[in-house]
């Protein structure tokens, strides 16, 4: 009964309450599906993937299928979410079969999972669902690995094929994740399975699994490399770095903080202690600590069990947990400024820990231990049916009427295409049923630039929209804009408004047609003018000449950026720059065209002090480049005057 109630509340959560929490990371499900549908390609050529994650297996595939019959909307997100949630629960149910056939315990573990446990847990598992999908794939791969070793010999070929296919698929999607989240736990489980007497017999059964998974990883890795050569991939977070001891100690405490948050065991700060909600919070706090201790004890018991099947499960859970706890504590992988958000990396391991706690047979447990485990299970499973619980899936705190009102106001103003920061862009597009499209931007040096992170290049092309466009900005973002430079390129806003605490600036044309660094396709000459507050480190503004000047002994960049993407083709960069010095043969500056932060030099020329004012660099691109820069660097040997640069396609 509790499982049925929780599944129903989960449906209500996805269709209604989560809509208020829905954010731009979640919206990628719909946005990528729309690009796939519009381009007719599984890997849309204009989409920007991040960190080599091709998202081959992700809920956007469900939305993609629905788009052939329905318009894009939050409803499609919710439908895909329900299907994904059922697949997650089904995969966990299959995994629980490895722990025995006590049905009521298996049902209890699913009721705990479907109840949501906490706001953070529900978001990771069923909302955005990224870690729910990861959990489902982990469960499937572990069961396939076990069946490949223990099924009847005449059936093993089928399991081997399925195992090879799944390993290939998850590795194709993301080799790094496949190694850490799937293969490492599997191999830890196999090591525990092998341990003990008569290991040689088990080694014979295990050998094909090792060979198949290695072959699947190699095949998937090769396909992934080939696929990445044919898509746009942007670097996201930097590579992991080791922390010093103090950093590790801090992360260890914050890791416990995150785990307690996932378990819904953190009372609301400044909440009343002597009250119904306060007593319930105390119960959840104590329960969270006890659950973590019991999970650790249960995993140790499984790893030391005489039954190979129990050792396999214990090894899987221990391997997954230790891997990510180690990374969480010792490296820069998590952003511990927000330990609750960073705890998402631990969500799959925590779920498997809860599964082994509530599904392990209790027939040999003491009366006290059995009562304690059942009581903890019921407490967590009732998460969403307790009205005073702020972590309930149907808590009114999930609602966000302000954002829905913002969409309505933008429609009333006749606005349909605009730009905003990442967290205010994609979610509004999906919630607005694509009637209001808001594309994500950055404001790095006073001028808006496309944020090519889980976005499509065609969003930022002039032909994406004809007519008025708008900027939707917070007060801090308004202060970050160089309005003088912006109006030189795009003109003055034709009107302004305040919408739900944010500022709206409306321009008569599409901003992408006028601002530098937006389009990756050069339809004609692209001009970047010298600006008094442009992308530079040195230079005095000469208003009469609309130019930047450096004097003798002043060295640095008169121009860098605009960090634009540029596709394959032949191009010419024409720099309007001149120099003066005591000798006409003196080199006073350098102009160059570079990418990858200067690591890839596409062309360079010295600027002489001979009065020449135009320097042209021709270059060709066989592959698209990211972060293209057109730079003017003064060396301090003389006076340099810089007016601008023009990038043009060469037929």
QUIFEN-V802815 format. One record per backbone hydrogen bond with DSSP energy under -0.5 kcal/mol. CO is the residue of the C=O (numbers start at 0). NH is the residue of the N-H. E is the energy in kcal/mol with one decimal. If there is no record, write none. Layout:
co | nh | e
CO | NH | E
CO | NH | E
This chain:
co | nh | e
0 | 4 | -2.5
1 | 5 | -2.5
2 | 6 | -2.4
3 | 7 | -2.1
4 | 8 | -2.6
5 | 9 | -2.1
6 | 10 | -1.8
7 | 11 | -2.1
8 | 12 | -2.6
9 | 13 | -2.3
10 | 14 | -2.3
11 | 15 | -2.2
11 | 16 | -1.0
12 | 17 | -3.5
15 | 18 | -0.9
16 | 19 | -1.4
17 | 20 | -0.9
17 | 21 | -1.8
22 | 26 | -1.9
23 | 27 | -0.7
24 | 27 | -0.8
25 | 28 | -1.5
26 | 29 | -0.8
26 | 30 | -2.5
27 | 31 | -2.6
28 | 32 | -1.1
29 | 33 | -2.2
30 | 34 | -1.9
31 | 35 | -2.4
32 | 36 | -2.4
33 | 37 | -2.8
34 | 38 | -2.5
35 | 39 | -1.6
35 | 40 | -0.9
41 | 43 | -0.6
43 | 46 | -1.3
45 | 456 | -2.8
46 | 48 | -0.7
46 | 231 | -0.9
47 | 453 | -1.3
48 | 233 | -3.1
49 | 52 | -1.8
51 | 53 | -0.8
52 | 49 | -0.6
55 | 57 | -0.7
57 | 60 | -2.1
58 | 61 | -1.0
58 | 62 | -1.4
59 | 63 | -2.6
60 | 64 | -1.7
61 | 65 | -2.0
62 | 66 | -1.9
64 | 67 | -1.1
65 | 68 | -2.1
65 | 69 | -2.2
72 | 76 | -1.3
73 | 77 | -2.5
74 | 78 | -2.6
75 | 79 | -2.6
76 | 80 | -2.1
77 | 81 | -2.4
78 | 82 | -2.2
79 | 83 | -2.5
80 | 84 | -2.7
81 | 85 | -2.4
82 | 86 | -2.0
83 | 87 | -2.4
84 | 88 | -2.7
85 | 89 | -2.4
86 | 90 | -2.3
87 | 91 | -2.4
88 | 92 | -2.4
89 | 93 | -2.0
90 | 94 | -2.0
91 | 95 | -2.2
92 | 96 | -0.7
93 | 96 | -0.8
94 | 97 | -1.9
95 | 98 | -1.8
96 | 99 | -0.9
98 | 360 | -0.6
100 | 102 | -1.3
101 | 104 | -0.6
101 | 105 | -1.8
102 | 106 | -2.7
103 | 107 | -2.0
104 | 108 | -2.1
105 | 109 | -1.8
106 | 110 | -2.4
107 | 111 | -2.3
108 | 112 | -1.9
109 | 113 | -3.0
110 | 114 | -1.4
112 | 115 | -1.4
115 | 117 | -3.4
117 | 121 | -2.8
118 | 122 | -2.1
119 | 123 | -2.2
120 | 124 | -2.7
121 | 125 | -2.5
121 | 126 | -2.1
122 | 127 | -1.4
122 | 128 | -1.5
123 | 130 | -1.1
123 | 131 | -1.2
128 | 132 | -2.4
129 | 133 | -1.6
130 | 134 | -2.0
131 | 135 | -2.4
132 | 136 | -2.5
133 | 137 | -2.2
134 | 138 | -2.7
135 | 139 | -2.5
136 | 140 | -2.5
137 | 141 | -2.2
138 | 142 | -2.2
139 | 143 | -2.5
140 | 144 | -2.3
141 | 145 | -2.3
142 | 146 | -3.0
143 | 147 | -2.1
144 | 148 | -0.6
145 | 148 | -1.1
145 | 149 | -1.9
146 | 150 | -1.9
151 | 154 | -2.1
151 | 155 | -0.9
152 | 155 | -0.7
154 | 157 | -0.7
154 | 158 | -1.3
155 | 159 | -2.9
156 | 160 | -2.3
157 | 161 | -2.3
158 | 162 | -2.7
159 | 163 | -2.7
160 | 164 | -2.5
161 | 165 | -2.4
162 | 166 | -2.5
163 | 167 | -2.3
164 | 168 | -2.2
165 | 169 | -2.7
166 | 170 | -2.0
167 | 171 | -2.4
168 | 172 | -1.9
169 | 173 | -1.9
172 | 53 | -2.7
172 | 54 | -0.5
173 | 177 | -2.5
174 | 178 | -2.2
175 | 179 | -1.9
176 | 180 | -3.2
176 | 181 | -0.6
177 | 181 | -1.4
177 | 182 | -2.6
178 | 183 | -2.1
181 | 185 | -1.7
182 | 186 | -2.9
183 | 187 | -2.2
184 | 188 | -2.4
185 | 189 | -2.3
186 | 190 | -2.3
187 | 191 | -2.2
188 | 192 | -2.3
189 | 193 | -2.2
190 | 194 | -1.2
195 | 198 | -0.6
197 | 200 | -0.6
197 | 201 | -1.1
198 | 202 | -2.2
199 | 203 | -1.5
200 | 204 | -1.2
201 | 205 | -2.0
202 | 206 | -2.1
203 | 207 | -0.6
205 | 208 | -0.6
205 | 209 | -1.9
206 | 210 | -2.4
207 | 211 | -2.8
208 | 212 | -2.5
209 | 213 | -2.2
210 | 214 | -2.4
211 | 215 | -2.7
212 | 216 | -2.4
213 | 217 | -2.5
214 | 218 | -2.6
215 | 219 | -2.8
216 | 220 | -2.7
217 | 221 | -2.2
218 | 222 | -2.3
219 | 223 | -2.4
220 | 224 | -2.3
221 | 225 | -2.1
222 | 226 | -2.6
223 | 227 | -2.6
224 | 228 | -1.2
226 | 229 | -1.8
227 | 230 | -0.8
230 | 232 | -0.6
231 | 48 | -2.9
233 | 50 | -2.6
240 | 331 | -1.5
243 | 247 | -2.4
244 | 248 | -2.6
245 | 249 | -2.2
246 | 250 | -2.5
247 | 251 | -2.3
248 | 252 | -1.7
249 | 253 | -2.3
250 | 254 | -2.3
251 | 255 | -1.7
252 | 256 | -2.0
253 | 257 | -2.6
254 | 258 | -2.5
255 | 259 | -2.5
256 | 260 | -2.0
257 | 261 | -2.4
258 | 262 | -1.7
259 | 264 | -3.0
260 | 263 | -1.6
264 | 266 | -0.6
267 | 270 | -2.1
272 | 274 | -1.6
274 | 278 | -2.8
275 | 279 | -2.2
276 | 280 | -2.3
277 | 281 | -2.0
278 | 282 | -2.1
279 | 283 | -2.3
280 | 284 | -2.3
281 | 285 | -2.4
282 | 286 | -2.4
283 | 287 | -2.4
284 | 288 | -1.7
285 | 289 | -2.4
286 | 290 | -2.8
287 | 291 | -2.0
288 | 292 | -1.9
289 | 293 | -2.8
290 | 294 | -2.5
291 | 295 | -1.9
292 | 296 | -2.2
293 | 297 | -2.7
294 | 298 | -2.5
295 | 299 | -1.9
296 | 300 | -2.2
297 | 301 | -2.4
298 | 302 | -2.4
299 | 303 | -1.4
301 | 304 | -1.3
305 | 307 | -0.6
306 | 310 | -2.1
307 | 311 | -2.3
308 | 312 | -1.9
309 | 313 | -2.7
310 | 314 | -2.8
311 | 315 | -2.2
312 | 316 | -2.3
313 | 317 | -2.7
314 | 318 | -2.7
315 | 319 | -2.3
316 | 320 | -2.5
317 | 321 | -2.9
318 | 322 | -1.9
319 | 323 | -1.7
320 | 324 | -2.6
321 | 325 | -2.2
322 | 326 | -2.0
323 | 327 | -2.1
324 | 328 | -2.0
325 | 329 | -2.5
326 | 330 | -1.4
329 | 242 | -2.4
333 | 335 | -1.0
334 | 337 | -1.8
335 | 338 | -0.6
337 | 340 | -0.6
337 | 341 | -2.1
338 | 342 | -1.1
340 | 343 | -1.6
341 | 344 | -1.4
342 | 345 | -1.8
343 | 346 | -1.2
345 | 349 | -2.5
346 | 350 | -2.5
347 | 351 | -2.3
348 | 352 | -2.1
349 | 353 | -2.4
350 | 354 | -2.4
351 | 355 | -2.4
352 | 356 | -1.7
353 | 357 | -2.5
354 | 358 | -2.1
355 | 359 | -1.2
361 | 364 | -1.3
365 | 369 | -2.7
366 | 370 | -2.3
367 | 371 | -2.4
368 | 372 | -2.5
369 | 373 | -2.4
370 | 374 | -2.5
371 | 375 | -2.4
372 | 376 | -2.3
373 | 377 | -2.5
374 | 378 | -2.3
375 | 379 | -2.4
376 | 380 | -2.6
377 | 381 | -1.6
379 | 382 | -1.5
381 | 384 | -0.9
381 | 385 | -0.9
384 | 386 | -0.8
385 | 388 | -1.7
387 | 389 | -0.6
388 | 391 | -1.5
391 | 394 | -1.4
394 | 397 | -2.1
395 | 398 | -1.7
399 | 402 | -0.9
399 | 403 | -1.0
400 | 404 | -2.1
401 | 405 | -1.8
402 | 406 | -1.9
403 | 407 | -1.9
404 | 408 | -2.3
405 | 409 | -2.3
406 | 410 | -2.1
407 | 411 | -2.3
408 | 412 | -1.8
409 | 414 | -2.3
410 | 413 | -1.7
415 | 436 | -2.7
416 | 469 | -1.0
417 | 438 | -2.7
418 | 471 | -2.8
419 | 440 | -2.0
420 | 423 | -1.7
421 | 424 | -1.5
421 | 425 | -0.7
424 | 427 | -0.5
424 | 428 | -1.7
425 | 429 | -2.0
426 | 430 | -2.7
427 | 431 | -1.9
428 | 433 | -2.4
429 | 73 | -0.6
429 | 432 | -1.8
431 | 434 | -2.3
435 | 437 | -0.6
436 | 417 | -2.5
438 | 419 | -2.3
439 | 450 | -1.8
441 | 448 | -2.8
445 | 481 | -2.8
446 | 444 | -0.6
448 | 441 | -3.1
449 | 451 | -0.9
450 | 452 | -2.0
454 | 47 | -2.8
455 | 458 | -1.4
456 | 459 | -1.6
457 | 460 | -1.0
460 | 463 | -2.0
461 | 464 | -1.0
464 | 466 | -0.5
468 | 506 | -3.2
469 | 418 | -2.5
470 | 472 | -0.6
470 | 504 | -2.3
471 | 420 | -0.5
472 | 502 | -3.1
473 | 477 | -2.3
474 | 478 | -1.9
475 | 479 | -1.1
476 | 480 | -0.9
477 | 480 | -0.8
480 | 482 | -1.2
481 | 485 | -2.6
482 | 486 | -2.3
483 | 487 | -1.4
484 | 488 | -1.4
485 | 489 | -3.2
486 | 490 | -1.6
494 | 505 | -2.8
496 | 498 | -0.5
496 | 503 | -3.1
497 | 499 | -0.5
498 | 501 | -2.1
501 | 498 | -3.1
502 | 472 | -2.8
503 | 496 | -2.0
504 | 470 | -2.4
505 | 493 | -2.5
505 | 494 | -1.1
506 | 468 | -1.7
508 | 468 | -0.6
509 | 512 | -1.8
510 | 513 | -1.7
510 | 514 | -2.2
514 | 517 | -0.8
519 | 521 | -0.5
519 | 566 | -1.6
520 | 522 | -0.9
524 | 526 | -0.5
525 | 646 | -2.9
527 | 644 | -2.4
530 | 533 | -1.3
533 | 535 | -1.3
534 | 559 | -1.5
539 | 548 | -2.2
540 | 542 | -0.8
541 | 544 | -0.6
541 | 545 | -1.2
541 | 546 | -1.6
546 | 541 | -3.3
547 | 641 | -3.0
548 | 539 | -3.0
549 | 639 | -2.2
550 | 553 | -1.9
552 | 554 | -0.7
553 | 635 | -0.6
555 | 557 | -0.6
555 | 633 | -2.7
556 | 536 | -3.1
556 | 537 | -1.8
558 | 631 | -2.1
560 | 629 | -3.0
563 | 627 | -3.7
565 | 624 | -2.3
568 | 620 | -2.9
569 | 649 | -3.0
570 | 618 | -2.4
571 | 573 | -0.6
571 | 647 | -2.8
572 | 574 | -0.6
572 | 616 | -2.5
573 | 645 | -2.4
574 | 576 | -1.1
574 | 614 | -1.9
575 | 642 | -2.8
575 | 643 | -1.0
577 | 640 | -2.6
578 | 610 | -0.9
579 | 638 | -2.3
582 | 585 | -1.6
585 | 587 | -0.6
585 | 608 | -1.7
587 | 634 | -2.2
587 | 635 | -0.6
588 | 606 | -3.1
589 | 632 | -2.9
590 | 604 | -2.7
591 | 630 | -2.4
592 | 601 | -2.9
592 | 602 | -1.0
593 | 628 | -3.1
594 | 597 | -0.9
594 | 599 | -2.3
595 | 598 | -1.5
598 | 600 | -0.6
599 | 594 | -2.3
599 | 601 | -0.6
602 | 592 | -2.7
604 | 590 | -2.7
605 | 607 | -0.6
606 | 587 | -2.5
606 | 588 | -1.1
607 | 578 | -0.6
608 | 580 | -0.5
612 | 576 | -1.0
614 | 574 | -3.1
615 | 617 | -0.5
616 | 572 | -2.7
618 | 570 | -3.1
619 | 621 | -0.5
620 | 568 | -1.8
624 | 565 | -2.0
625 | 595 | -1.0
627 | 562 | -0.9
627 | 563 | -1.6
628 | 593 | -2.1
628 | 630 | -0.6
630 | 591 | -1.9
631 | 557 | -2.7
631 | 558 | -1.4
631 | 633 | -0.6
632 | 589 | -2.0
633 | 555 | -2.0
635 | 552 | -3.0
638 | 579 | -2.4
639 | 549 | -2.3
640 | 577 | -2.2
641 | 547 | -2.9
642 | 529 | -2.2
643 | 575 | -3.0
644 | 527 | -2.9
645 | 573 | -3.0
645 | 647 | -0.5
646 | 525 | -2.8
647 | 571 | -2.5
648 | 650 | -0.6
